[in-house]
Amino acid sequence: MPKEVPVWEKYALTIREAAKYFHIGETKMRQIVDENKDSDFVVMLGNRAMIKRKCFEKYLDQAKVL
């Protein structure tokens, strides 16, 4: 059975993983995604949003308020 990739090494995270990793509530994470659907850090797989971890880190670095 293959080992699970640690969250800090994943390219893209689910909303739940991203919320936990970045210490942001899931509701707030969904709100951020909804408000930034055309952003570089959001990838839509059908109706499922994935967060590009490194791009989202850059977004947070530049954010003044969430």
GIZIUR-V798147 format. One record per residue. N is the residue number from 1. RES is the residue in one small letter. SS is DSSP state (H for helix, E for strand, - for the rest). NEAR is the number of other C-alpha atoms within 10 Angstrom. D_LAST is the distance of its C-alpha to the last C-alpha in whole Angstrom. Layout:
[[N/RES/SS/NEAR/D_LAST] [N/RES/SS/NEAR/D_LAST]]
//
This chain:
[[1/m/-/3/39] [2/p/-/4/37] [3/k/-/5/34] [4/e/-/7/30] [5/v/-/9/28] [6/p/-/7/26] [7/v/H/15/22] [8/w/H/13/22] [9/e/H/10/24] [10/k/-/12/23] [11/y/-/13/22] [12/a/E/21/20] [13/l/E/20/19] [14/t/E/15/19] [15/i/H/21/16] [16/r/H/16/17] [17/e/H/17/18] [18/a/H/22/15] [19/a/H/18/13] [20/k/H/14/16] [21/y/H/13/16] [22/f/H/13/12] [23/h/-/10/12] [24/i/-/15/10] [25/g/-/14/11] [26/e/H/15/13] [27/t/H/12/12] [28/k/H/13/8] [29/m/H/20/10] [30/r/H/16/12] [31/q/H/12/10] [32/i/H/13/8] [33/v/H/19/12] [34/d/H/12/13] [35/e/H/10/11] [36/n/-/12/12] [37/k/-/13/15] [38/d/-/11/17] [39/s/-/12/15] [40/d/-/12/17] [41/f/-/20/15] [42/v/E/21/16] [43/v/E/18/20] [44/m/E/11/21] [45/l/E/8/24] [46/g/-/6/26] [47/n/-/7/24] [48/r/E/9/22] [49/a/E/19/19] [50/m/E/20/19] [51/i/E/23/16] [52/k/E/18/18] [53/r/H/23/17] [54/k/H/15/17] [55/c/H/16/16] [56/f/H/18/12] [57/e/H/13/13] [58/k/H/11/14] [59/y/H/14/10] [60/l/H/13/8] [61/d/H/9/11] [62/q/H/9/11] [63/a/-/9/7] [64/k/-/7/7] [65/v/-/5/4] [66/l/-/9/0]]
//
